[in-house]
Amino acid sequence: MDPAVPLPAGLVSRLATARHVVALTGAGVSAESGVPTFRDAQTGLWARFRPEELATPEAFEADPAMIWSWYEWRRELMAAAAPNPGHRALAEFETLLPEFTLITQNIDGLHAQAGSRRVIEFHGNLFVNRCLAGCDGPVDVPRPCPEPPRCPRCGAWLRPGVVWFGEAIPIEALQTAKAATDRCEVFLTIGTSALVQPAAGLALRAHDCGAMVAEINIAPTGLNGVAQYRLAAPSGELLPQLLDAVRRRRESRS
Ligand code: BV8
């Protein structure tokens, strides 16, 4: 199949010789799995809300049942989705390259389902629930669960194990992501609008540490000044082609 877009020789050869590569993914990587992106217009009864209004501790505190229902709707959408060729290509990069760190903003668990083992879930995971009052450890919740459940230990509400706006990124995820970003030779930013901080700042951090930054996105983002290469194609088409080109280049060197 012809490449979705021409693959820059400079990017392919750099990836073929790199010891450590980082990939940051956003909702665009799951779009071809049928999961609406974070800023796609919401549908149905959620159409009149912006996600940023709902994904906050204040919104949950004000109306736990409504916010739980929003996440329950998204959980069912994500549970029905399967990894696409883009997820699978990223899992294969992990075995092909000496060191490959995947940082995802997505909460759908599709990278792990595709076989990625080293995944930093920067914004948490929608299939993990925990006690709002801070009891230790995740709490299993049967699916579907239309009503907001209570913590079996203390009776407080359970909440989705995701990072809401205004909440800190879990310290281990943040530190591991920053350390990988500081030492990588190539930083791929894939399927993200690069609007949410501190995730969006990682590409600039990599650039300032001397890494080659390449962006894969169907639309332009604010990263244009940082990315040396911009590949305007769907990640589900482009990533398998990039993987194949890098694999062939590595084999021709050995
Ligand atoms: C925090 C989980 C502080 C919940 C999410 C500066 C510094 C620090 C913070 C801030 C700052 N400025 C503003 C802030 C506050 C805020 C923020 O960034 N606000 C934004 C709106 C301006 N940040 C925070 O609150 C963060 N916390 O800073 O805490 C702190 C510190 C110490 C102590 C206390 C507090 C927490 C942010 C995390 C929020 N949680 N998700 C949930 O999902 O409900 S963020 C949410 O946005 C999702 O995780 C999503 O992944 C993420 C980013 O969106 P994208 O993934 O990029 O998705 P989007 O739809 O936007 O774009 C999709 C892209 O894909 C598009 O570009 C499209 O063109 C492309 N695409 C589509 N199809 C394809 C494709 N590309 C390729 N192929 C395709 N097929």
Boltz pocket constraint, residues with backbone or C-beta under 6 A from the ligand:
constraints:
  - pocket:
      binder: B
      contacts: [[A, 25], [A, 26], [A, 27], [A, 28], [A, 29], [A, 31], [A, 32], [A, 37], [A, 38], [A, 39], [A, 40], [A, 51], [A, 52], [A, 55], [A, 105], [A, 106], [A, 107], [A, 123], [A, 162], [A, 163], [A, 164], [A, 165], [A, 166], [A, 167], [A, 168], [A, 169], [A, 190], [A, 191], [A, 192], [A, 193], [A, 194], [A, 195], [A, 196], [A, 197], [A, 198], [A, 216], [A, 217], [A, 218], [A, 219], [A, 220], [A, 221], [A, 233], [A, 234], [A, 235], [A, 236]]
      max_distance: 6.0
